[in-house]
């Protein structure tokens, strides 16, 4: 009985999903240009990594 219920739910979810054939369609950014993607990811993650260092530098330089 449990197996049939799981199979029904799985079939329903798969039927209602809007998955398109090519990967990356469900992402909020484009993955077509790998160099632009690399630059955007470096800027995004780099800004989060560098922010504490700039904040500490700003606090140390304040008079």
C-alpha positions in Angstrom: 0.0 0.0 0.0 2.8 2.4 0.9 4.6 1.6 -2.4 1.5 2.5 -4.4 1.1 5.8 -2.5 4.7 6.8 -3.0 4.5 5.9 -6.7 1.3 8.0 -7.1 2.9 11.1 -5.4 6.0 10.7 -7.5 4.1 10.5 -10.8 2.0 13.5 -9.8 5.1 15.6 -9.0 6.8 14.6 -12.2 3.7 15.3 -14.2 3.3 18.8 -12.7 7.0 19.8 -12.8 8.0 22.3 -15.5 11.4 20.9 -16.2 12.7 21.7 -19.6 15.2 19.6 -21.5 18.4 21.7 -21.2 20.1 22.2 -17.8 20.2 25.6 -16.2 16.6 26.7 -17.2 15.5 26.8 -13.6 18.4 29.1 -12.5 17.9 32.8 -12.1 21.1 33.5 -14.1 22.5 32.4 -17.4 25.0 29.6 -17.6 25.6 29.9 -21.4 28.8 32.0 -21.2 31.2 30.3 -18.8 33.6 33.3 -18.6 30.8 35.7 -17.6 29.5 33.1 -15.1 33.0 32.8 -13.7 33.3 36.6 -13.3 29.9 37.0 -11.7 30.6 34.2 -9.2 34.0 35.6 -8.3 32.4 39.0 -7.8 29.5 37.6 -5.7 31.6 35.3 -3.5 34.6 37.6 -3.4 32.6 40.5 -2.2 31.2 38.4 0.7 34.7 37.2 1.6 36.3 40.7 1.3 33.7 42.7 3.2 34.8 41.8 6.8 38.4 42.8 5.9 37.3 46.1 4.5 35.1 46.7 7.5 38.0 46.0 9.9 40.3 48.2 7.9 37.8 51.1 7.9 37.4 50.7 11.7 41.2 50.7 12.3 41.7 53.8 10.1 39.0 55.8 11.8 40.2 58.6 14.1 
